[in-house]
Amino acid sequence: MTAPLAVYGAVLRQAAAGARAGVALVDAEGESLAWLDASLWVGAPIPGDHGLLARCGGPTLDVGCGPGRLTAALRQAGVPALGVDISPEAVRQAQRRGAPVLRADVFDRLPGAGQWHSILLADGNIGIGGHPVRLLRRCAELLEPAGTVLAEVRPPGEPGWRADVTLRDATRQSTSFPWATVGAHEIEGLARRAEFDVCQLWTEAGRWFAQLRAS
C-alpha cells in the first residue's frame, strides 16, 4: 500500500502532463464510491465554477485547493485569496500557476483566522477529515462574523456517507483515510448541527452548492 498523498500526487503529475488521469475512492470492501477526474483540477475554471467564484466578495480561503484553479481565478479577478492544501505536488502546481498557497492542514494554525470573508469547500472538500460538522466548526473559527462557507455537495436524493476510504488508480492503491460526502437535501440539518444557516442552495452545470453563514 502507498500513502494517499503519493497516489494523489502521481495522478496530479499525470494530469498536468496532459494524460488522462483519475483516481477512485474505494471503500473497505473494495467497492468504488466515486471517480475523481484530476484533469478537471489542473486547468482553467470548469463549468459550475462561475457562480461559486462570483459569491466570493472578499478575502477567500480555498481549503483543499489542489493545483489552485479557483485560487488563481480569484486572484486574477482581483479578489484576495489563499489556497491551503496538504499535498506537496498540489502546492507546487498551484505555485507554478501563480496562486498563493500554503502547505498546511485546515486544522493547523492558519493566517487571518477570524478575518476571512469566504471559505471554499469545492470539489467535495466538505468531506475533509471525514467529519463535515467538525470541519464547518473549524471554518467558523476562520471566518469573519458575517463570512460564509461555499460548499459543493452531492445532488438532492444522493445520500451522503462517511467512511474510511483508499485512493486507487491504474497501478496502485493507497492506505486508508477518513472521508465524507453530503447530499444537498442533507446540508440544512448538518449545517444546523454546526451552528450554521443555509443562505442559498443552487445548481450550475449539473453541480450543486450551498452557501452557509454562522448562526
Sequence and secondary structure as in RCSB ss.txt:
>XXXX:A:sequence
MTAPLAVYGAVLRQAAAGARAGVALVDAEGESLAWLDASLWVGAPIPGDHGLLARCGGPTLDVGCGPGRLTAALR
QAGVPALGVDISPEAVRQAQRRGAPVLRADVFDRLPGAGQWHSILLADGNIGIGGHPVRLLRRCAELLEPAGTVL
AEVRPPGEPGWRADVTLRDATRQSTSFPWATVGAHEIEGLARRAEFDVCQLWTEAGRWFAQLRAS
>XXXX:A:secstr
 B HHHHHHHHHHHHHTT   EEEEE TTS EEEEEEGGGTSSS  TTHHHHHHT  S EEEET TT HHHHHHH
HTT  EEEEES HHHHHHHHHTT  EEE  TTS  TTTT EEEEEE TTGGGGGG HHHHHHHHHHHEEEEEEEE
EEEB TTS  EEEEEEEE SS BB  EEEEE BTTTHHHHHHHTTEEEEEEEEETTEEEEEEEE 
